[in-house]
Amino acid sequence: MSDEEKITIAEEIIAEVEPQKPSKVLMVVTNVCEFDDEKHTKTGVWFEEFALPYNELVKNGFDVKVATLTGEIAPIDPESENLFEDIIWNDAKKALNDTDALDTIDYTEFCALVLPGGHGPMFDLAKSEVLGKIVNHFNKEGKLIAAICHGPAGLLPAKVDGIPFVSGRKLTAFTNEEERIAKKDALTPFYLQDALLDEGADFVEDEPGAVNVIEDGNLITAQNFRSAKNFTKAILNYLSY
């Protein structure tokens, strides 16, 4: 037997004993395109919070699946559209135009769940029983759960035996003060910070606009869009263990 054949056999044995780590990441984004007000104020996904982790995950070899509750186009908050001028964002924008319905996905195949923000999740992901079930599964299996800005609204439906997933977990999200500064407090159905606190979360608040990323075991959260770069780094660091 040649040395090359011996090496091939050894590699096959190693592959059987130590299978490759899962490399599929599920990103769940909102379908909601406007607030429930008389002016029908536009909202949706805050593009940077989606595009930065999406691009970097793809760049690092992860297979990223983008899902919404309905499988329709994920609307982009027009206030975040300034990023479209750069060609590096084109693939991320296309991904939001081609989403899968969340209830059709075998979420057990994925190694990480990422929930980008924008105000939209306050209206749909915050009430999704399907997403709550997925969060519970990822937590039970010790898989990564990451959410930024208003994305942590998608953690609220997750409960086991009446106990909220966020209870006792150290995390952050878009704060009450940031909501008031953004002048969106009268448009949102609730304050996300208050909702997380009401469910027993150990909420870590920083100054408005501050870069703030909190890691608590398999949970990574970030306070706002300015934290998107560090949020993305934290995700990649966790998945590179």
C-alpha positions in Angstrom: 0.0 0.0 0.0 1.4 3.4 -1.0 1.9 6.2 1.4 -0.9 8.2 -0.4 -3.3 5.3 0.1 -2.4 5.1 3.8 -3.0 8.9 4.2 -6.4 8.6 2.4 -7.5 5.8 4.7 -6.4 7.6 7.8 -8.3 10.7 6.7 -11.5 8.7 6.2 -11.2 7.1 9.6 -10.7 10.5 11.2 -13.7 11.9 9.3 -15.8 9.0 10.7 -14.7 9.5 14.2 -14.7 13.3 14.2 -17.4 14.4 11.7 -17.2 18.0 10.5 -19.0 20.6 12.7 -22.4 21.8 11.3 -22.0 24.8 9.1 -25.5 25.9 8.4 -26.8 29.1 10.0 -30.5 30.1 10.1 -31.3 33.9 10.0 -34.9 34.8 10.7 -36.0 38.3 9.7 -39.3 40.2 9.8 -42.0 40.4 7.1 -43.5 43.6 8.6 -43.0 46.7 6.4 -44.8 49.4 8.3 -46.0 50.5 11.7 -49.6 50.4 12.7 -50.2 54.1 12.5 -52.3 56.4 10.4 -49.3 57.5 8.3 -48.3 53.9 7.7 -44.7 54.8 8.6 -42.3 52.4 7.0 -40.2 49.9 8.9 -38.7 46.4 8.3 -35.3 44.8 8.7 -32.5 47.2 9.7 -30.2 46.3 6.8 -26.8 46.6 8.4 -27.8 44.3 11.2 -28.6 41.6 8.7 -26.0 42.3 6.0 -22.9 42.4 8.2 -23.4 39.0 9.8 -24.8 37.5 6.5 -21.8 38.6 4.4 -19.2 37.5 7.0 -20.9 34.1 7.6 -21.0 33.4 3.9 -17.4 34.6 3.5 -16.3 32.2 6.2 -17.9 29.2 4.5 -21.2 29.0 6.3 -24.4 28.0 4.4 -26.8 30.7 5.4 -30.6 30.2 5.1 -32.8 33.3 5.4 -36.3 32.8 6.7 -39.4 34.8 7.4 -42.7 33.7 9.0 -44.5 33.8 5.6 -41.6 33.1 3.1 -42.2 36.4 1.4 -39.8 39.3 0.7 -38.3 40.7 3.8 -38.8 44.5 3.7 -35.9 46.7 4.5 -36.2 49.8 6.7 -35.8 52.7 4.3 -33.8 54.6 6.9 -31.0 52.0 6.5 -30.9 52.0 2.7 -27.9 54.2 2.5 -25.8 51.0 2.6 -27.1 49.9 -0.8 -24.6 52.2 -2.6 -21.8 49.7 -2.0 -21.7 46.7 -4.2 -20.6 44.4 -1.4 -24.2 44.5 0.0 -25.9 43.3 -3.2 -25.9 39.6 -2.3 -27.3 40.3 1.1 -30.1 42.4 -0.4 -30.9 39.6 -2.8 -31.1 37.2 0.1 -33.9 39.2 1.6 -35.8 38.9 -1.6 -35.7 35.1 -1.5 -36.7 33.8 2.0 -38.2 30.5 3.1 -41.2 30.2 5.3 -40.0 29.4 8.8 -42.5 26.5 9.4 -41.1 24.7 6.3 -37.5 24.6 7.5 -35.9 21.6 9.3 -34.3 23.8 12.0 -32.5 20.8 13.5 -29.9 20.9 10.7 -28.6 24.3 11.8 -25.8 25.2 14.2 -26.8 28.8 14.9 -29.8 31.0 14.9 -29.4 34.8 14.2 -32.2 37.4 14.7 -31.4 40.8 13.1 -33.4 43.8 14.2 -35.3 46.7 12.8 -38.7 47.5 14.4 -40.5 44.8 12.4 -39.7 41.9 14.8 -41.7 43.7 17.5 -44.9 43.0 15.4 -44.3 39.5 14.1 -41.4 37.6 15.6 -42.4 38.6 19.1 -45.6 36.6 18.7 -44.4 33.6 16.7 -44.9 30.2 18.4 -42.9 28.6 15.7 -39.9 30.8 16.4 -40.4 30.2 20.1 -40.2 26.4 19.5 -37.0 26.9 17.5 -35.3 29.0 20.2 -36.2 26.4 22.8 -34.6 23.7 20.6 -31.4 25.6 20.0 -31.1 26.3 23.7 -31.7 22.7 24.7 -29.1 21.6 22.3 -26.6 24.2 23.4 -26.5 25.8 19.9 -25.8 29.5 19.4 -28.7 32.0 19.6 -27.8 35.5 18.5 -30.0 38.6 18.3 -29.4 42.3 17.8 -31.3 45.5 18.5 -35.0 44.6 18.2 -34.1 41.1 17.2 -34.4 39.9 20.8 -38.1 40.4 20.5 -38.0 37.0 18.8 -36.8 35.5 22.0 -40.0 36.4 23.9 -42.2 33.5 22.6 -39.8 30.9 23.9 -40.9 29.3 27.1 -40.6 25.9 28.7 -43.2 24.9 31.3 -44.2 28.5 31.5 -40.6 29.7 32.2 -39.3 32.3 29.7 -36.1 31.5 27.8 -34.8 34.9 28.7 -35.4 34.5 32.5 -32.1 34.9 34.3 -30.2 35.3 31.1 -27.8 38.2 30.7 -28.7 40.1 27.5 -29.2 43.5 25.9 -31.4 45.0 23.2 -32.6 48.4 21.9 -33.2 50.3 25.1 -36.2 52.4 26.2 -34.1 55.6 26.0 -32.9 54.7 22.5 -36.5 54.2 21.4 -37.4 57.6 22.7 -34.4 59.3 21.0 -35.4 57.6 17.7 -38.9 59.0 18.2 -40.4 55.6 17.6 -41.7 55.0 21.1 -45.3 56.0 20.2 -45.3 53.6 17.2 -44.1 50.5 18.9 -46.5 48.0 20.5 -44.3 47.9 23.6 -40.9 48.8 24.9 -38.6 45.8 24.2 -36.4 46.5 27.2 -39.4 46.5 29.5 -40.8 43.3 28.0 -37.5 41.5 28.5 -37.2 42.7 32.1 -40.8 41.6 32.7 -39.8 38.1 31.6 -37.0 38.0 34.1 -34.0 38.9 31.9 -30.8 40.3 33.4 -30.8 43.3 31.1 -27.5 45.1 30.5 -28.0 48.7 29.4 -25.3 51.0 28.0 -25.5 54.6 26.9 -27.7 55.3 23.9 -25.8 54.5 20.7 -23.0 52.7 22.6 -21.4 49.6 21.2 -22.7 46.9 23.5 -22.5 43.2 22.9 -23.3 40.7 25.7 -22.4 37.1 25.7 -24.0 34.6 28.1 -23.2 31.0 27.3 -24.9 30.2 24.0 -26.7 33.5 23.8 -25.2 36.6 22.1 -27.1 39.9 22.0 -26.3 43.4 20.9 -27.9 46.7 21.8 -28.1 48.6 18.5 -27.0 48.8 14.9 -23.7 50.4 15.9 -22.9 47.1 17.6 -23.4 45.1 14.4 -19.7 44.8 13.6 -18.8 43.5 17.1 -21.9 41.4 17.2 -20.7 39.7 14.0 -17.3 39.1 15.4 -18.7 37.5 18.5 -20.8 35.1 16.3 -17.8 34.1 14.3 -15.7 33.6 17.4 -18.3 31.4 19.0 -18.7 29.3 15.8 -14.9 28.9 15.4 -14.5 27.0 18.7 
